[in-house]
């Protein structure tokens, strides 16, 4: 099951020989102004402070070795008050994630004049060179956006928080999977879809195509609209690709679901030539747990190449709730998840936990994911 938007309905899509010409042209582009070629990925998130005041966080992932470095980024708050374009300072220290990836965080607060739909947006020159599913990435600005909706009927909203990084490695002809591990502090319903990456003036990039359209033979690139699992069956061309995931929040208002927010994450996938197969997690079914009781289960993984495997778990249930769960990795592909939630963790929507098995192959480790939804329900009311 997948949901994705036609990148540019009014622009002919690249296919066949046109695709290869476009890719060759993009790879051949070289510029001497290396200061501009650094943006890999990123997103804009926000949280409600009080009244009409919100805190906004810009997260970008850039090339560590690029001459370009941004101690400040300019954010448009979306309300056109004359103070719409604001300069936000980068927080220190920056995060070094390895693989020539640096994570940068910029934070600011803003008070809006009243209810409305506000587009938070950032545009910064430029994307890194050589992205295969657009023409001339090195000359294309990096643009991201999110929607902040102030709706008195729906109540204040906090955007999703994305707990997994926005850059990933893949191996040629090997299945690839990613999940942003979105946590919604308000327990809203989340839906996921693929949309075009953006560039000049924050508009969709005219030459953008999805990764499976670069070399489409026996290839499929999809996202699960309910869990956010992003899968690529067989990456067929070595190089870097960018995709954008739209995460929409929905809340029951007067008996119907109403949209209350949106975050679009631009992520980068680096496909490399490597003799490695991803590990395999044993599939897990969704489950529920009664508040005040304990939920414990094992997580198992193996590797077809017999590489050592590490197991990790990410999700709001582990870090963003009053009574967090615990995940212990024992080694040899075995881990244990334990959670004793209370009534504070009860909500209509399930808590999502993303389990990741990663092999220790060199130079390119690969991963497998299992996304499990855990619903916490209230205990029955005791009659007196």
C-alpha positions as CSV (number, residue, x, y, z in Angstrom):
1,X,0.0,0.0,0.0
2,X,1.4,3.4,-1.0
3,X,0.6,7.0,-1.3
4,X,2.5,9.4,-3.4
5,X,2.0,12.6,-5.4
6,X,2.9,13.0,-9.0
7,X,6.0,15.2,-8.7
8,X,5.0,17.6,-11.5
9,X,1.7,16.9,-13.2
10,X,2.3,19.6,-15.8
11,X,5.8,18.5,-16.6
12,X,6.6,15.4,-18.7
13,X,8.2,12.8,-16.5
14,X,11.7,11.5,-17.3
15,X,11.7,8.0,-18.7
16,X,13.9,5.7,-20.8
17,X,16.8,7.4,-22.5
18,X,15.7,10.8,-21.2
19,X,16.3,9.6,-17.7
20,X,19.9,8.5,-18.5
21,X,20.6,11.8,-20.3
22,X,19.3,13.7,-17.3
23,X,21.3,11.6,-14.9
24,X,24.5,11.9,-16.9
25,X,24.0,15.7,-17.2
26,X,23.5,16.0,-13.4
27,X,26.6,14.0,-12.7
28,X,28.6,16.0,-15.1
29,X,27.7,19.3,-13.5
30,X,30.6,20.9,-11.6
31,X,30.8,24.3,-10.1
32,X,33.7,26.2,-8.6
33,X,31.6,27.8,-5.9
34,X,31.9,24.9,-3.6
35,X,30.6,27.0,-0.7
36,X,27.0,26.3,-1.9
37,X,27.0,22.5,-2.2
38,X,26.1,21.0,1.2
39,X,22.4,20.4,2.1
40,X,21.5,16.8,2.3
41,X,18.2,16.6,4.3
42,X,16.0,18.2,7.0
43,X,12.7,19.2,8.4
44,X,10.9,21.9,10.4
45,X,9.0,20.9,13.6
46,X,7.2,23.0,16.3
47,X,5.7,22.9,19.7
48,X,3.1,25.0,21.5
49,X,4.4,27.3,24.3
50,X,1.4,29.2,25.4
51,X,-1.4,31.2,23.9
52,X,-0.5,32.0,20.3
53,X,3.3,31.4,20.9
54,X,5.1,28.5,19.3
55,X,8.7,27.3,19.4
56,X,10.0,26.2,16.0
57,X,13.0,23.9,15.4
58,X,14.8,23.6,12.1
59,X,16.9,20.4,11.7
60,X,19.3,20.1,8.7
61,X,21.7,17.4,7.6
62,X,24.7,18.7,5.7
63,X,28.0,17.5,4.3
64,X,30.6,17.6,7.1
65,X,33.5,18.4,4.7
66,X,31.7,21.2,2.7
67,X,33.1,24.7,2.8
68,X,29.6,25.9,3.2
69,X,28.5,26.2,6.9
70,X,25.4,28.0,8.2
71,X,25.7,29.6,11.7
72,X,22.3,31.1,10.8
73,X,19.3,30.1,8.8
74,X,16.4,32.3,7.7
75,X,12.9,31.1,8.5
76,X,9.6,32.4,7.2
77,X,7.0,32.2,9.9
78,X,4.2,32.4,7.4
79,X,2.1,35.3,8.8
80,X,3.5,38.1,6.7
81,X,3.6,40.6,9.6
82,X,6.7,42.4,8.3
83,X,8.8,40.3,10.7
84,X,8.1,37.2,8.6
85,X,11.7,36.4,7.7
86,X,13.7,35.7,10.8
87,X,17.3,34.7,11.3
88,X,17.8,31.8,13.7
89,X,21.2,30.9,15.2
90,X,22.5,27.4,15.1
91,X,22.8,25.6,18.4
92,X,26.2,24.2,19.5
93,X,27.7,21.7,19.4
94,X,26.7,20.4,16.0
95,X,26.1,16.6,15.7
96,X,28.5,14.5,13.7
97,X,26.7,11.3,12.5
98,X,29.6,9.8,10.5
99,X,29.6,9.1,6.8
100,X,30.3,12.8,6.1
101,X,27.0,13.9,7.7
102,X,26.6,16.8,10.1
103,X,23.3,17.5,11.9
104,X,22.4,21.2,12.7
105,X,19.7,22.6,14.9
106,X,18.2,26.1,14.8
107,X,15.5,27.2,17.3
108,X,13.2,30.2,17.6
109,X,9.9,31.4,19.1
110,X,7.1,33.4,17.5
111,X,3.7,34.8,18.5
112,X,1.0,34.8,15.9
113,X,-1.8,37.3,15.7
114,X,-4.7,34.8,15.7
115,X,-6.0,31.6,14.2
116,X,-5.0,30.5,10.7
117,X,-2.9,28.2,8.6
118,X,0.8,29.3,8.6
119,X,3.4,27.8,6.3
120,X,6.8,27.6,8.0
121,X,9.5,27.5,5.3
122,X,13.3,27.6,4.8
123,X,15.2,27.9,1.5
124,X,19.0,27.7,1.5
125,X,21.5,27.3,-1.4
126,X,22.2,24.6,-2.3
127,X,21.7,20.9,-2.4
128,X,24.8,18.7,-2.6
129,X,26.1,17.8,-6.0
130,X,25.1,14.6,-7.8
131,X,21.6,13.8,-6.6
132,X,20.4,11.5,-9.3
133,X,16.6,12.0,-9.3
134,X,16.7,15.7,-10.2
135,X,18.7,17.7,-12.8
136,X,21.5,19.9,-11.5
137,X,21.1,19.4,-7.7
138,X,24.2,21.4,-7.1
139,X,22.5,24.5,-8.5
140,X,19.2,23.8,-6.8
141,X,18.3,25.4,-3.4
142,X,17.3,23.2,-0.5
143,X,13.7,24.0,0.6
144,X,11.6,22.5,3.3
145,X,8.2,23.5,4.7
146,X,5.7,22.6,7.4
147,X,2.2,23.7,8.2
148,X,1.3,25.2,11.6
149,X,-2.5,25.3,12.1
150,X,-4.0,27.4,14.9
151,X,-7.6,26.2,15.1
152,X,-9.6,27.1,18.3
153,X,-12.1,24.3,17.8
154,X,-9.3,21.6,17.5
155,X,-7.2,23.1,20.3
156,X,-3.4,23.8,20.4
157,X,-1.2,21.5,18.4
158,X,2.4,20.2,18.7
159,X,3.9,18.8,15.5
160,X,5.3,15.3,15.2
161,X,8.9,14.8,16.5
162,X,11.0,12.6,14.2
163,X,13.3,10.3,16.2
164,X,15.3,8.7,13.4
165,X,17.9,10.6,11.4
166,X,17.1,11.7,7.8
167,X,20.1,10.2,6.0
168,X,20.4,6.5,5.2
169,X,22.8,4.1,3.3
170,X,21.6,1.4,0.8
171,X,23.3,-1.3,-1.2
172,X,22.8,-1.8,-4.9
173,X,20.1,-4.4,-5.7
174,X,19.4,-5.0,-2.0
175,X,16.0,-4.2,-0.3
176,X,16.0,-1.0,1.7
177,X,13.7,0.2,4.4
178,X,13.4,3.4,6.5
179,X,10.9,4.8,9.1
180,X,11.2,8.4,10.4
181,X,9.9,7.1,13.8
182,X,7.4,10.0,14.2
183,X,6.0,10.6,17.7
184,X,3.0,12.8,18.1
185,X,2.9,14.4,21.6
186,X,-0.9,14.9,21.3
187,X,-1.7,11.4,20.2
188,X,-3.2,12.6,16.8
189,X,-3.9,10.3,13.9
190,X,-0.9,10.3,11.5
191,X,-0.9,9.6,7.7
192,X,2.2,9.4,5.5
193,X,2.7,10.2,1.8
194,X,5.5,10.9,-0.7
195,X,5.6,14.4,-2.2
196,X,8.1,16.1,-4.6
197,X,11.3,17.7,-3.1
198,X,11.3,21.5,-3.3
199,X,13.7,24.1,-4.6
200,X,13.5,27.6,-6.0
201,X,11.0,29.8,-4.1
202,X,9.9,26.7,-2.2
203,X,8.2,25.2,-5.3
204,X,8.4,21.6,-6.4
205,X,11.6,20.9,-8.4
206,X,10.5,20.7,-12.1
207,X,12.8,17.9,-13.0
208,X,12.2,15.8,-9.9
209,X,11.3,12.1,-10.2
210,X,10.9,9.5,-7.5
211,X,13.9,7.1,-7.1
212,X,12.2,4.1,-8.8
213,X,11.6,6.3,-11.9
214,X,15.3,6.8,-12.5
215,X,15.8,3.2,-13.4
216,X,12.3,1.8,-13.1
217,X,12.7,-1.8,-14.4
218,X,11.5,-4.3,-11.7
219,X,11.7,-1.5,-9.1
220,X,9.3,-0.1,-6.5
221,X,9.5,2.7,-4.1
222,X,6.6,3.0,-1.7
223,X,5.5,4.3,1.7
224,X,2.9,2.7,4.0
225,X,0.3,5.5,4.7
226,X,-0.4,4.3,8.2
227,X,3.0,3.3,9.6
228,X,5.4,5.4,7.6
229,X,7.5,2.4,6.5
230,X,9.4,3.6,3.4
231,X,10.6,0.7,1.2
232,X,12.7,0.4,-1.9
233,X,12.7,-3.1,-3.4
234,X,15.8,-3.0,-5.6
235,X,17.9,0.2,-5.9
236,X,19.4,-0.1,-9.3
237,X,21.8,2.8,-9.8
238,X,24.7,3.8,-7.5
239,X,24.4,7.4,-6.2
240,X,22.5,9.7,-4.0
241,X,18.7,10.3,-4.1
242,X,16.4,12.6,-2.2
243,X,12.7,12.0,-1.3
244,X,10.2,14.0,0.8
245,X,7.8,12.4,3.3
246,X,4.7,14.3,4.2
247,X,3.3,13.5,7.7
248,X,-0.2,14.9,8.3
249,X,-1.9,15.1,11.7
250,X,-5.6,14.5,12.1
251,X,-7.8,15.1,15.2
252,X,-11.5,14.3,15.9
253,X,-13.4,17.6,15.9
254,X,-17.2,17.5,16.2
255,X,-17.3,13.9,15.1
256,X,-15.0,14.2,12.0
257,X,-11.3,14.1,11.5
258,X,-9.8,17.5,10.9
259,X,-6.2,18.3,9.8
260,X,-4.3,20.0,12.5
261,X,-0.7,20.0,11.3
262,X,1.8,18.8,8.7
263,X,5.6,18.2,8.6
264,X,7.5,17.4,5.4
265,X,10.9,15.7,5.9
266,X,13.4,15.7,3.0
267,X,15.6,12.7,3.3
268,X,18.7,11.5,1.4
269,X,19.5,7.9,0.5
270,X,23.1,7.0,-0.5
271,X,23.1,3.8,-2.7
272,X,26.5,2.2,-2.9
273,X,28.1,-0.9,-4.4
274,X,28.6,-3.4,-1.7
275,X,28.6,-7.2,-1.2
276,X,26.2,-7.3,1.6
277,X,22.7,-8.5,2.4
278,X,20.5,-6.9,5.0
279,X,19.8,-8.7,8.3
280,X,16.3,-10.0,8.9
281,X,14.0,-9.3,11.9
282,X,11.4,-11.8,12.8
283,X,8.0,-10.2,12.0
284,X,6.0,-8.9,15.0
285,X,2.2,-8.3,15.3
286,X,0.7,-5.2,16.7
287,X,-0.5,-5.6,20.3
288,X,-2.3,-3.9,23.2
289,X,-1.6,-3.6,26.9
290,X,-3.8,-2.8,29.9
291,X,-2.6,0.3,31.8
292,X,-1.0,-0.8,35.1
293,X,0.1,-4.2,33.7
294,X,3.4,-5.3,32.1
295,X,4.1,-6.0,28.5
296,X,7.3,-8.0,27.7
297,X,8.4,-9.6,24.4
298,X,11.6,-10.7,22.7
299,X,12.9,-9.2,19.4
300,X,14.9,-11.6,17.2
301,X,17.1,-11.0,14.2
302,X,19.6,-13.0,12.0
303,X,21.9,-12.1,9.2
304,X,22.2,-14.2,5.9
305,X,25.9,-13.3,5.7
306,X,26.5,-14.3,9.3
307,X,27.6,-10.8,10.2
308,X,27.2,-9.7,13.8
309,X,24.0,-7.8,14.3
310,X,23.0,-5.0,16.7
311,X,19.4,-4.3,17.8
312,X,17.9,-0.9,18.8
313,X,14.5,0.5,19.4
314,X,13.2,4.0,18.8
315,X,9.8,5.5,19.6
316,X,7.9,7.8,21.8
317,X,7.1,5.0,24.2
318,X,10.8,4.8,25.0
319,X,11.7,8.5,25.4
320,X,8.6,10.8,25.2
321,X,6.2,9.5,27.9
322,X,5.9,9.8,31.6
323,X,6.6,6.1,32.2
324,X,8.9,5.0,29.4
325,X,9.5,1.5,28.1
326,X,12.9,-0.2,28.2
327,X,14.7,-2.2,25.5
328,X,17.7,-4.4,26.3
329,X,20.0,-5.9,23.7
330,X,21.5,-9.1,24.9
331,X,23.7,-9.9,21.9
332,X,23.5,-12.5,19.2
333,X,20.4,-11.0,17.6
334,X,18.3,-11.1,20.8
335,X,16.6,-8.2,22.5
336,X,13.8,-7.7,25.0
337,X,11.2,-5.0,25.1
338,X,9.5,-4.3,28.5
339,X,6.9,-1.7,29.3
340,X,4.6,-1.1,32.3
341,X,2.5,1.9,31.1
342,X,0.1,3.7,33.4
343,X,-3.1,5.6,32.7
344,X,-0.9,8.6,31.7
345,X,0.0,6.6,28.5
346,X,-3.6,5.8,27.6
347,X,-4.7,7.3,24.3
348,X,-6.9,6.4,21.3
349,X,-4.0,6.1,18.9
350,X,-1.3,3.4,19.4
351,X,2.3,4.2,20.4
352,X,4.7,3.3,17.6
353,X,8.0,1.5,18.3
354,X,10.5,1.0,15.4
355,X,12.9,-1.9,16.0
356,X,16.1,-1.9,13.9
357,X,18.5,-4.7,13.2
358,X,21.8,-3.5,11.8
359,X,24.7,-5.7,10.6
360,X,28.3,-4.8,11.3
361,X,29.4,-5.3,7.7
362,X,32.2,-3.1,6.3
363,X,32.2,-0.7,4.6
364,X,28.4,-0.4,4.3
365,X,26.3,-1.8,7.1
366,X,22.6,-2.6,6.2
367,X,19.5,-2.6,8.3
368,X,16.0,-4.2,8.6
369,X,13.1,-2.6,10.4
370,X,10.0,-3.8,12.1
371,X,7.3,-1.3,13.1
372,X,5.0,-2.3,16.0
373,X,2.0,-0.4,17.1
374,X,1.2,-0.8,20.9
375,X,-2.2,0.4,22.1
376,X,-2.5,1.2,25.9
377,X,-6.1,0.8,27.1
378,X,-7.7,1.9,30.4
379,X,-8.5,-0.8,33.0
380,X,-12.2,-1.5,33.5
381,X,-14.0,0.7,36.1
382,X,-14.5,-1.2,39.3
383,X,-18.0,-1.1,40.8
384,X,-18.3,-0.2,44.5
